[in-house]
Each structure stands twice: as C-alpha cells, then as structure tokens.
Amino acid sequence: MTGFSFNMALKGRGLTVLFGIFILLLLNSNSSYGTATDIYCLRTLKESLEDPFHYLNSSWNFDNNTEGFICKFTGIDCWHPDENKVLNIRLSDMGLKGEFPRSIVNCTALTGLDLSSNKLYGTIPRDISQILKYVTSLDLSSNNFSGEIPTSLANCSYLNVLKLDHNALTGHIPLQLGLLDRIKTFSVANNQLTGQVPKFYNAKVPAENYANNAGLCGNPLPLCQAPSKKTHTGIIAGAAVGGVTVALLVGMGMLILMCKVSKKKKEEDLEGNKWAKSIKGAKGIKLSMFEKSVSKMRLSDLMKATNNFNKDNIIGLGRTGTVYRAMLEDGTSLMVKRLQDTQHSEKEFVSEMATLGNVKNRNLVPLLGFCMTKKERLLVYKHMPNGTLHDKLHLVNEDGKSMEWPIRLKVGIGAAKGFAWLHHNCNPRIIHRNISSKCILLDTDFEPKISDFGLARLMNPVDTHLSTFVNGEFGDLGYVAPEYMRTLVATPKGDVFSFGVVLLELVTGERPTHVTKAPESFKGNLVEWITQLSSNSKLQDAIDRSLVGKGFDGELFQFLKVACNCVLPAPKERPTMFEVYQLLRAIGERYHFTIDDEIMVQSDTADADFIEELIVAQDVKENH
C-alpha cells in the first residue's frame, strides 16, 4: 500500500468514527422530544401487532412513568438506561402478526430494527426511508412480506445491514440499492425476485444471499441473457419435468460439451461463492505455517478441504469473520477463518500474524498458519470437535444432555487461566475485547480453548464494539461492560466483566440477554437479574436447577459469588483476571484440573502499572 493510499485509509477510518459521534450528538440533541414520541412509538407499535404468545402484552406496561421505564421492555435497547429514547428494537421470533408497523416513525432516534422470524405480511412501505431515517440495521427476514422491494430503501444511506430473505417478495431488486456505500450485509434469498442484481461498490454479496430466486442474474450469479436466448438450465429443467427423452439427451450433451470446453466449470462452487472463485486460480500460493506437521500446505489444499469454502462447511459466524470446517486428505480436521475486510497492509498483517503465531498456551486455540491472496486473509486453526461452549450450554434440542457440573467447572477454570495468561503473561499483553461463550471452544476432552484472541487489532474500527453501539448492530450486548458503553475504551476490567457473564452462564444455564427463570415482570438481562436476586438475598435461586442436590451445592455458590464479583458495576471493584483464575482454581482443587508447570508465575502486582494506566485512562473518559 502506498503512503498516499495508507493515509487515505486512516482518514477514512477517522471519518467513520467522527460520523458515529456526529450521529450520537444529533440524536441526543432533543431528548425531551424523543422521550415523548418514543413512548408513543412503542405504545402504538404494541397496539398495531397481534401478540399471540403475549411477549409484548406481559412486558410492555405503560402505566409506569419513571425515567427509562421503556428501556426494560423486552426487545428494547435505549441510548441510556435512564432515558426513554429507543436505540434498537429487537422483536425477533415472537410470533407477531400484522403489517409493517408504520408507527415506528415515532421512534425518532432508532438505529436498529429487527422484526425477523415473525408472521408479518403485506408490503414494505414505499416511504420506508422516511419511517426509518437513521436506521443502520434492518432485518425483516423470515416473514410473509410480499410485493416489490421499495426503491426508497436506497435513501436509507446509513444502512450497514439489510436482510429481506425468506419472504414472498416479487419483482426486481432496485438497482439503486447499489449506491448504499455503507452496506456490509445484504440478503434477499428465498423470495420470488427476478432480473439484474445490484452492483455494490463497497460490499461483497455472496451468491447464497440471492439463492432460490429463479429469475435473478448478474455478478455474482450467471450473467443476464437476452430474453430470446434459452439457457442450458431451462433445457435441462424442461427435460426433467416433462420426461421428454430427446430433450434429456440434448441436455446431457450440453453438459458434456460444457465440461470439454472448460474443466473449471466442472469444479465450480455450486453455491456461487464469489470470493472463493476469485482466489481459486491461485493454486501456487503457499500457506505460512507455524506448525511443521502442516508446513507443506497450499491454498489449493484448503480449497479442496473446504469444498471451495462451500457454505455447508460453515461452523461459525462472528464479528471477526466466518469459520469453515476443513478436512484434509490424511483425515486431519482444521478450522479456517476468513477475516472480515481489513485495511491493514500486507506488512502489518504479516507482522501481526508472526506475533499471534508465537502466542502459545494450553487454553488457546492454536493458530497453525495463515494465507494472503488478493484481498483475502485466511487463518488456519486446529479444529475443536466439541464446538462452542455456547452451543453446549444452550441446547437447541431439548432432548440433548446438559453439561454436568464438574465439566462446567473445568471449562471455567481453564478459560480463566487462558484469559489470565493473555492479560498478565503474554508478550505483548492482549485484551480480548469480544469475550463470550461463543469464543470458548471445547476439544475432545472438553478442555476449553479461547479463540479470536488478538484479532481486535486486525479489525477496522467499524468492526469492533464501537460499530455494535454506534451502527446499531445487534451484537452480544449482554457481555459488554457498562463503562464501555459510556467511554468506548477497552480495558482488562472490561474483559473481566465479559468473562463474568460467561461464568454466570455456566452456573445458571441462562443466556446473557434472556432469563427464562425470571418472573414475567422482569425484562432485564442476566447481570441485572443476578443483581436483583443478590439485593433480595435470593442469589441461590439463580443456580441451574439441574445441578442442585448432587453434592456440589457449596462449589456452585462459591462459583456464583466469583461471577458476581466479576460483573460489579465499578471496574475497580472487580478482581483481575489472574485473581479470578486463582479463586476458581481453589474451588476446583479437588478435581486436579490444572498442571503445575503451566501455572502462571507472575502475580497481579507485577501488572499493576499496566492495569492502573488503563484504569486511569478510563476514569478520565468517565469524568470528562
């Protein structure tokens, strides 16, 4: 990257942050007006939708006049918990029925709207850009919306995410949508759309995001053809449906001819993965590997091992990128992460990879190597057969077996050890920033392995927690420390808070943003529920009932107390990650989970200057 282009990239990122700050100021400039209209917005929204499962009817009580009362409603995020101004509306998968709620126009500071997986019908309003002036994330997927996609969506110039898939939309996709220069995610799969797809200049839309719309064409789909020309697909489909032998033979002949003309056509990714196609020809590129056992691997090996990065091989999605399962010919199982777009130069990226490749610890997912080709950045990790802690704790299938307490304790101790090593022993020391139960993977023996460590430095500012807040995307807000929402400064104590939420998940079995055991009148998150129970001396009620009465009750309560200390509101009152590890290790001493020669030798006092410097910076931000 030239000096000029690098400087331009820095300026671009700076402008993005400035834009976010400008929007924050703009939307907070008239708080009293926003408060009154936002209450009216939610009231009329509730009245306009049929709520068969009573999610809204039991939660949205408008008889309360206290500051911030609507911020405790199910599915509502506010700009500030003590101010009735709506930031995001998240009403996914609630069985809601009705047409698009136009009353949302009264939520004047709204930046994110998720109405996905409901039973909404009718057309998307033609004047939607006037209804959602500042929206950055709009998800209307998995409903029954029909009619055409309104052209006015192109005027929602702040859009980062637009999901309209799994509906009954017809007609053409407005080509003007390609002018949305902030768009990062666009999906219209599983509709009845036809014609040319838009050309997005600043986004890569994979073919699967257009899937199951028989009439669409244009990059990354097959090229659009003149109406008079019959496609090969049409001939073959006609033969299959009609059973006409001659047409079938013609179709087979065409397929044979296509294979002879171009061998690459035979190997083409059926899912139309554009980015994978663009690097498929780069077969000579070697991977830079840190492990000798796989040092001879090439890009072509990864392409084959992932079936050209077929979407069926996807095993994880997150802020930092998409993870694919890869199976080598010798039976070795790997994970390949395709990073989100980064503006770092090749030199910067290689330097960062050299650092992360040397970060070795028993409780970190081993980074085996990396690959650079064109604009793509691929990371190769060892595969973890038991998946994520999140999936093991929060079973989709009710018939699944929940984790026993000794395994949960083992995971908590091992993960604490890994995070403590990153904070106190690693050189350079690493603040993870995105800790959740999804970034803790489990090997064959349920030994926890931390993923995504160090990747925060590779992401652009718009891909960090800042974008989750300013751009209104629906990230894992239940893990975010309260001081970060005010200061946007990442610190070790912020990691401790996030890890504390993971510990609460382990001991309660609850999700961070939705508590099933809480009474219907409670609409807060997991930390708020725990705080309420603690203040009422009912903390023991939070413990997962499947774990109680099996000889572990003392350990469970001690573990819960450690978790509570991690999520204290004041960062200075929280323990360091090293202290968390030592406390959990003491609880699990009788299980002999740890290995003496891997115990850290540095105490938290050796890191006092490092931590205190960040805390002081945080306090300056808060006082300012």
N, C-alpha and C positions, 0 to 999 in steps of 0.2 A: 504494500500500500504506500503510495507516495505521501510526502509530507502534507501536500495540499489536501488530498482526499482524507487523510487521517484527521487533520484539523477540522475538516467539514463534518466528519463523523462525530467528533467531540462536540461541535457546535449543535449538531442535530440532536444528540442526546441531551444537551443542556437545554435546548428549546423544548424538548418533551417534558422535562421536569418543570420548567417555567410555565408551560401550558397547564400542567396539572395544578400548580399553585394558583394560577390565574383562575381556573375553574372553581377551586376551593373558595377563593375570595369572592368571586362573582356570585356563587350560590349561597354564600353566607351573608351577603350584603343587605338582605332584607328578611331577617329571621322572623320577625313578628308576622309578616305577611305569609311566609312559608309555613309557619306553625298552624295558623288557622286553616289555610287551604289544604294542608296535608291531612289534618284530622277529617275534614270534609271529604277529601280524596278517598281515604280508607273506608269511611262510613258508606259512601255511595258505591264503592267497589264491592263491599260486602253485600249490599242490597241488590246489586246487579247480577250476582252469580248464585246459582243453585249449589248448595253445600251439603251433599247427601251424607258425608261422614262427619259433619259438624266440626271440622278443623277450625273454621273461622267463627262459627256461632258460639263455640265454647271458649274461644280465646280472645276474640276482639270485643272487649267490653268498653263501650264509650261512656259509661257513667262516671268514669274516673277523670278528674280534672287536674291531676298533678302533672308537674313538668316531666316530660319524657315518657308518659304512660303508654303511648302507642309504640314506643321502642321495644316494649316487652311482648308485643303481639307476635304470634307465630309467623315466621317468614319475613319479618321486617327488620332491616338494619337501618340505623339512624346515623346521621353525621356525628352526633354526640348523644350519649345515653340520657342526658338530662335535657334534651331539646327535641320537641316534636317536629323534626324535619327528616323526611324519609330519604335515605340514600339508595337502598336496594329493596325490591320486592321479590321474594323468593317463594313462590307457591307451587312448586313442582310436585307432581304425583299426589294430588289431594282429591282427585275425582270431581273437580269443579266443572260445572256445566253452564253454558251460556255463550253469548257472543263476546267479542273482544271488548273489555271494559273501558269505554271511552273516558270514564270519569278519572282515569289515571292522569289526565291532563292537569288535574288539580294538585298532583304531587310535583310541585314546581322545581324541586331540586333533585329529582330522580335521575340516577345514572345507570341503574341496572334493573332489568325486568326479566324474570324467569317464570313463565306460565307453562312450562313443558309438562308432558305426560299427564294431561287432563282430558276433558271431553268438550273442549271449546269448539264452536262451529261458526259458520258464516264466513264473511270475507274479512281480510285485514283492511282496516280503514285506509281510504285513499289519502287522507291527510295525516297519516301517522307521524310524519316529521313534525307536525305542529303539536301533536299529542306528546311526543317524546323528544323534546328539543335537545336535551343534553345526554341522552342515553348513549352509553358506550358498550353495553352488552344486552342483547335482545335474544331471548330463547323462547320460541313459540313451537318448538318441535313436538312431535308425538301428540297431536291433537286432530281435529277434524276440520281444519280451516280449508275453504275452497275458494274458487275464483282465482284471479290473477294476483301476482306479486305487485304491489303498488310501486309505481315509478318514484313516488315521493320519498321512498326509503333512501334514495341516493342523496337526499338533502340532510339525512342524519349524519352529518360529517364527522361526528366524534366516534362513530361505531368502530369497535375493535372486534366484536363477536356478533355474528348474525346467523342464527340456527332456525331454519324453517323446514327441516327434514321431517319425514313421516307424517304428512298431511295429505290433502287431496287437491293441491294447488294445480292450476292449469294455465295454459298459455305460455308466453315467452318470459324468460328472465330478463328484466330491464337491463340493457347493456350499460346504462348509466351507472349501475352499481359498481362498475369497474373504476369509477372515479373516487371511490371511498379510499382515500390514501392511508387511513389508519387501520384498515381491516386486517385482522390476523387469522380469523376463523370464519369460514363461510360454508354452509351446508344446506343443500336442498334435496338430498337423496330421498327416494321413495315418495315421489309425487307423480304428477301426470304432465310434466313440463315438456316443451318442445323448443326447437330452434337453437340458435347460436348461444353459447355461454359467454358471460362477460370476461373481459381480459383485465385481471387485477394487476396493477403495475407494481405494487409493494407487498404482494402476498402470493404464496404458493398454495393453490387449492388442489388437493389430490383428486383423482378421478372418482374415488369412492364417495366423495361428498356430492357427486352428481348421480350416483348409481340408481338403477331402477327408475329411470325416466327415459323411456324408449326413444323419445324424439329429440334428445339433446345431442349436440355435436360441437366440435371446435376444441382446441387445445385446453385441457389435456386429453379430451376424448377424440375419437376419429374426426377427421376433417369433414366439414359440411360439404355436401354434394348438391349439384343441381337437381331439382325435382324430377327431371326426366330420366335420370340415371337410376338404375336399380342396384342396390347394394348386394354384396355377397350374402350378408346376413339375412336379407329379405328372401333371397332364393332358397337358402338352406332352411329357414323357418317355414316357408311355404311348403317345402317338401315334407318336413316333419309333420306338419299339421294335416296336410291333405293326403299324405301317404302315396303321392304320385311317384312311381319308380323312376321315371325319366328325370324328373326334377331332382330326385335324390342323387342319381348318378352324376348329373351336372354339378350339383353342389359338391360332391366328393371330388370330382375332377378339379373344381376350382381350388379346393383346399390343397390338393396335391400340387397344383400349379403354384399356389402361393408359397408352399414350402420350398419348391425348387427355385423360385425367383429370389427368395430371401430367407436364409436359415435363421436369421434373427427374429423373424416374425413368429417362428415356431416357439422360440424361447421367451416371447414377450409376456410381461406380467399381465395376467388376465384382469387384475384389479385396476389396471391403468395407473399404477403408481408413478407419476411423472418424475419425481425427484430420483427414484431408483433407476428409471430408464435412462436418465441423463448421465448417470455415472457407470452404467453397465458396460460401456465400451472400454472403460479404464481398467483393463484386466491386468496390466503390468504393475499396478501400484501395490507396493508392499505396505504392510501394517508395521508401525513402530511398536514393538512388543517389549514388555518389561520382564516377561517370563520366558525362559529358554525353551520350555516344553512346547511353546506355540510360536517360536520365533520365525518360522518359515511361512507363516500365514500371509495370504494376499487378499486383496479386496475381492477378487473373484471367488475365493473360498467363502467369504462372508455372504456374498450374493447367493451362492448355491445353498449355504447353510440356512438362510432365512427365506428361501424360495423367492429371491429378488425382493426381499422386505415386504412380503405379502401381508396384508392386514390381518390374516388369520394367525400370524405369528406374533401379533402384538400382545404383550403380557402386562403392560403398564403405561399409563399416561400421567404426565405431571407438568409442573411449571417449567422444568428444565429440559423436557423433551419426551420422546416416545421410546419405549423399551421393547425390543424384539427378542424372541427366543431363537437361538441359532443351534443347529445340530450338525456337527462336523461328521465327515465320513467315518472317522475312527470311533464315533459314538460319544465324543466329548460334547457336553452341553454348555453353552455360553449364553450371555446376555449382551445384546448390542444396543447401546443408547444412541439415538440420533438427536443431537443437541438442537435446540431452537436456534434460530438465526442469531449470530453474534457478530459484532463489528470489529472484534479483535483481529489484529493482523496475524499472519501465519507465525511470525516470530514470537509474538506474545502468546499465542495458543500453544506452540511447542514448548515454550518456557514453562507455562502453567502445567502442561502435561508432564514435563520432566519432574516438576515438584510433586504433583499428585501421585505419579508412579512410584515415588520413593516413600510415600506415606503408607507404612505397613503396620498393621495391628490386627490381632486376632479377631476383634469385633468390628472390623471394617470390611466391606465388600471389596475384594482385591481388584484393582484396576490392572488388567492384563496388558492393555495396549490401546492404541488409538490410530485413526486414519484420517487423512485430509485429502479430499478430492474435489476440485472445483470449489463451491461454497459450502460443501457438506463437511460436517465434523462428526465422526463416529467414535464412540468409546466402547471398548470391549471389556466385559467383566465376567467373573466366574458366576455360573448360574446357581441360584438358590432354589432348591427343589420344593421347599415348603412355602414359597411365596411370601406375602407381606404379613406382618403382624395384624394389620387392619382386617385383612380377609379372614384370618384365623379367629379373631375376636368377635367380629360382627358377621356371623354366618348368614348367607343368603338363604340357604336351605335349612329349614327348621329341624330337619332330621339329622343335621350334622352334629358331631360330638364337640362340645365346648372344651376349651383348654383347661386342664387340671391346674390347681394352684402351684405345685412345685415347678411346672413348666413356665407359668406366668412369672414367678419369682426369678427363675433362671434368666428369662428374657429381660426383665427389668434390671437385674444386676449387670448382665453382660452389656446391655445397651448403655447403662450409666457409665460403665467402665470405658466404653468406646468414646462416648462424648467427652468424658473427663480427660481422656488421652488427647483428644483434639484440642481441648481448651488449655491444658497445662503442660503436656509433654511434646506435642507435635511442633516441629520447626519448619516453616512458620506456623504459629498457632492459628487454628481455624475456628471461626464462628460459623456454625452450620446454617442458621437463618431459616431453614424450612423443615424443622423437626416435626414429625407426625408419625402416627403408627404405620403410615404407608411407606416411609423411608427406612423402616426397620425390617429387613428381610431375615428369613429363617432357613438355615441349612438343614441337612438330613437329620441331625441330632437336635434340632430346634435351638442351635446356638445362634444368637442374634448377630446380624451383620448390618452395619449402617451404610446406607447408600447416599449418593448425591453430596457427599462431603466435598467442600472446596469448589463446588460448581457455581456458587453465588457470585464468585469473582469473574466467572466467564459470561454471565448473563448481562444483557443490557439493562439499564435502569428500569425500562418499561416492563421487564420480565421478572422483577423482584416483587417483594411485598408492596412496594410503592405503587405498582400498577394494580395490584389487587385492591388497594384502597382508592386511589385517585380515579382509575379507569372503571371502577365499579364491577370488576370481575368477581365471580363468586368462588373465592378460594377457601382454604380451610381456616376461616376466621376464628374458629374456636380455639386454635392453638396460638394465636397472636397475643403477645404480651400487651397489656393496656397502655403502657408507656410508649410502645412503638406506634400506636395509633395516633399519639399526640406529637411525638418527636421525629418519627421515621428514622431513628438511629438504632442500628442493630448492635446489641451488646451480649456478653456471655450470660448475663442475668435474664435476658430475653430468651436465650436458648433454654435456660433452666425452667422458665415458665412453660415453654412449649413442651419440654420433656415431662414436667409435672402433669400436664394434661394427659400425656401418654400413660403415665403411672396411674392416673385416675381411671383411664380406660381399662387398664389391666385389672384393677381391684374392684371396679364397679360393673364392668361389662357394658357400660353405656357409651354412646357416641358423643363426641365433643360438643355437638350443636343440637342434639335432640335427646332428651332424657325420658325414657319410657316409664320409669318408675315414679316420676314426679306426678303430683296431682294435676288435673286438667287446668287448674287455675294458674299453674306455674308455666311461664313461657320463656324462661331464660336458658342459658347454655349450661354445660356440665359444671364449670367452675362456679357459676352463680348458684346452682343448686347445692353444691357441696358447701359453699359459704353459708347459705341459708340453714342447712342442716346443722352445721357447726355452731351457729349462733343460738340454735334451739336445743343444743346438747343431744342431737339425734344423729350424730355422724355415723354411728354403726349401721344405720338404716341404708346407707349408701352401698354397702358391700354386696357384691354379687351373691344372690341367694343360693346359687348352685355350689358355692364354695363354703358356705357356713355349716358348722356342725360336723366337720370331717377332721377335726384335730388341728386345724390351722388358725383358729379364731384369733389367737394372740398375735401371730405373724401378720394376719390380714389387717388388724387395726394399727399395728406399728407401721406397716407399709403405707396405709392410708394417711397416717399423720405425716410421713415424709412427703407424700404427694401434696398434701395441703400446704406444707411449708414452701414448696416449690412455686405455688401459684399465689402467694401472698401479693397484695396489690403493690406494696412498696418494694422496688428492686433490691434495696439494701438489706431488707429483712429476709430475703431468700438466701438459702445456702449456695455455696459454689458447687459446680458440677463434681469436683473432687469430694466435697463433703457429702453430696447425695450418694455417690458411689460407696463411700465408707459406711454410711448409715444402712444402705441396702445390703451391703456385704455382711454387716453384723447380723441383720435379720436372717440371712440365709446361710449363716456359718455352718450349721449342722449338715447342710447338703453338700458341702465341699465343691461348690461350683467353680471357684477360682483356682488359678495356678500361680504359685508363689513367685516364680521367676518372671511373671508378666505384670506383677503389681507395680504400680507407679511409685517412684521413689521421691518425686517432688511433692511437697505439700502445697496447700493453697497459699501459704505465706510467701513462698517463692514467686508467686504470681501476683503479689499484692499491687505492685506498681502498674502491671499490665491491666488488671481489672479496675483499679482505682482511677486510672486515666480515662477509661471508657465511661465509668460511672460519673465522673466529674463532667465529661462532655455531655452526658445525658441530662444531668442536673441543670447545666447551663441552658440546654434546649428547653427544659420544662419551665424554668424560671422566666426565660425570655417570653 
